[in-house]
């Protein structure tokens, strides 16, 4: 059981990287859970927004867009994106934040178009008074996250990668340029060890004798509501400029709603708090004149950030064959195609193949 590369974590980050490097190296994909994508990947709000994450994330998002919209025929038979559009809306207390958003992307390719009250009323039925300004982001789209993740796992396996599920990393020891990995599913050896463990990234680093970087998980709550009257299917993604909530339509006239919470926590199988559910509904009802019939379900996922809130790719300062692929925050799904190519280029020593400049994302920036 010896491999060139072992990737810890088979969520979107690990699966996409495995698909990029398999075929050029022997790859082992280690997943602690019985099913890949159980935590952050499986609990995504599932949208692609060029403005999400800020100007330094935008290059990764833009570089991923063409692949998601028109994937190669041998990867998928149709687009992973479907048109949605987004509206960033502002009341009097949010206007400074809305202006800051417009300023952040003023010199970028991101399309943010000012709109007034008439356009907001036309797009959001029942919008309460006071929400008078907004920015339209017409390129925003929904992502079929489950199908994208499955396609990356399929490509990785087709190129020879081996997936070991239920294989939680217990220890990693370096000996004569090779790692010996002890997991709950047995022992493995590898030349290079990739940390794509999401919320558990710092724990994996510590197990390998590496200095943790301060990758902090945060809980994010989502609620599925039944609304009366049913939510129109053409409703855009609606985002508060101060990031107090966002909501979007789901099938059958339902609504997905988040209070845009960000609660620091330990790595865990996260669950929603009743307070956050109530807060989300209160913020929705203060924005639109809709009646919430019932809460059909609620869930929470973990979004993990480095201290500067940029993703971390590259070999550690000590190197020893230890590679970071972590800190993707809430934008890991929408940036996965470009991020995987970037990480693969760095991992295999050919950064000229990277679709974006790797400098802002290097792991060594913390040393």
Secondary structure as UniProt FT lines:
FT   STRAND          2..8
FT   HELIX           12..21
FT   TURN            23..24
FT   STRAND          27..31
FT   TURN            36..40
FT   HELIX           41..43
FT   STRAND          47..48
FT   TURN            50..53
FT   HELIX           55..69
FT   TURN            73..75
FT   STRAND          81..83
FT   STRAND          86..90
FT   HELIX           92..94
FT   HELIX           95..104
FT   TURN            105..107
FT   STRAND          113..116
FT   HELIX           117..123
FT   TURN            125..126
FT   TURN            129..130
FT   STRAND          133..137
FT   TURN            138..139
FT   STRAND          141..143
FT   HELIX           145..158
FT   TURN            159..160
FT   STRAND          162..165
FT   STRAND          169..175
FT   TURN            176..177
FT   STRAND          178..183
FT   TURN            184..185
FT   STRAND          186..195
FT   HELIX           198..200
FT   HELIX           201..207
FT   TURN            208..209
FT   STRAND          216..228
FT   TURN            233..234
FT   STRAND          237..240
FT   TURN            241..242
FT   STRAND          246..250
FT   HELIX           251..253
FT   STRAND          254..258
FT   STRAND          263..265
FT   HELIX           274..285
FT   TURN            286..287
FT   STRAND          291..305
FT   TURN            307..308
FT   STRAND          312..315
FT   TURN            320..321
FT   STRAND          322..326
FT   TURN            329..330
FT   TURN            332..335
FT   HELIX           336..347
FT   TURN            348..349
FT   HELIX           351..353
FT   HELIX           359..361
FT   HELIX           363..366
//
